[in-house]
């Protein structure tokens, strides 16, 4: 019985050590909130808000171009024609038109 107890304790210790090791060595992907100034098919311009993995920010403009997404302008999905700029929500747009559209776009 004593040997069974020692085996159980040592198994738990090994499992706990492995879990801690795996957690420390895994790279957790950080999510960020972003905003993109886009032009939709039909000519309307709006701000799209997205939550993405931090490493996807560089390719977000390419991903959104020609994709259909929900916007604040309509209850239906709208197709993105062109992406002008994507930044974190904590940052400001460099484009003056984007700043003006952001002021009137509901979040």
SULZITA-V550586 format. One record per residue. N is the residue number from 1. RES is the residue in one small letter. PSI is psi in whole degrees, 0 to 359 (none if undefined). OMEGA is omega in whole degrees, -180 to 180 (* if undefined). NEAR is the number of other ideal C-beta (glycine too) atoms within 12 Angstrom. Layout:
[[N:RES:PSI:OMEGA:NEAR] [N:RES:PSI:OMEGA:NEAR]]
This chain:
[[1:x:321:-180:7] [2:x:321:179:8] [3:x:323:179:9] [4:x:320:178:10] [5:x:316:179:11] [6:x:319:178:12] [7:x:319:179:13] [8:x:314:-179:14] [9:x:316:-178:14] [10:x:325:177:14] [11:x:318:177:14] [12:x:319:179:14] [13:x:317:180:14] [14:x:317:180:14] [15:x:318:178:14] [16:x:318:179:14] [17:x:317:180:14] [18:x:318:179:14] [19:x:316:178:14] [20:x:318:179:13] [21:x:314:-179:12] [22:x:322:-179:13] [23:x:320:-180:12] [24:x:330:-177:11] [25:x:348:179:10] [26:x:141:178:10] [27:x:109:179:11] [28:x:130:180:12] [29:x:129:-178:12] [30:x:132:177:14] [31:x:147:180:16] [32:x:157:175:22] [33:x:133:-178:22] [34:x:164:174:32] [35:x:140:-179:35] [36:x:135:175:40] [37:x:116:-174:34] [38:x:159:171:42] [39:x:132:-179:30] [40:x:160:172:33] [41:x:130:-175:22] [42:x:349:173:15] [43:x:350:-179:12] [44:x:147:177:22] [45:x:141:-178:32] [46:x:175:176:36] [47:x:128:175:38] [48:x:134:179:43] [49:x:133:-177:27] [50:x:150:169:29] [51:x:118:-174:18] [52:x:169:171:26] [53:x:144:-175:19] [54:x:325:-178:18] [55:x:353:-179:14] [56:x:358:-176:20] [57:x:321:-179:27] [58:x:325:-176:14] [59:x:6:-176:16] [60:x:320:-180:32] [61:x:316:178:26] [62:x:323:-179:16] [63:x:321:-177:22] [64:x:329:-178:35] [65:x:129:-179:23] [66:x:15:176:18] [67:x:156:176:24] [68:x:136:-177:17] [69:x:161:176:28] [70:x:139:178:18] [71:x:172:177:30] [72:x:353:-178:22] [73:x:339:-173:25] [74:x:159:175:16] [75:x:345:180:8] [76:x:162:177:12] [77:x:142:180:15] [78:x:147:-180:26] [79:x:131:-178:22] [80:x:127:178:34] [81:x:311:-176:21] [82:x:141:175:23] [83:x:122:-179:31] [84:x:318:-174:29] [85:x:140:174:30] [86:x:131:179:35] [87:x:167:173:29] [88:x:152:-178:22] [89:x:339:178:22] [90:x:344:180:10] [91:x:161:177:18] [92:x:150:174:16] [93:x:151:174:27] [94:x:333:-178:13] [95:x:127:-178:22] [96:x:324:178:14] [97:x:322:178:19] [98:x:319:179:28] [99:x:320:180:21] [100:x:318:-180:15] [101:x:324:-179:28] [102:x:325:180:29] [103:x:327:-176:14] [104:x:356:-180:15] [105:x:125:176:23] [106:x:145:-179:12] [107:x:none:*:13]]
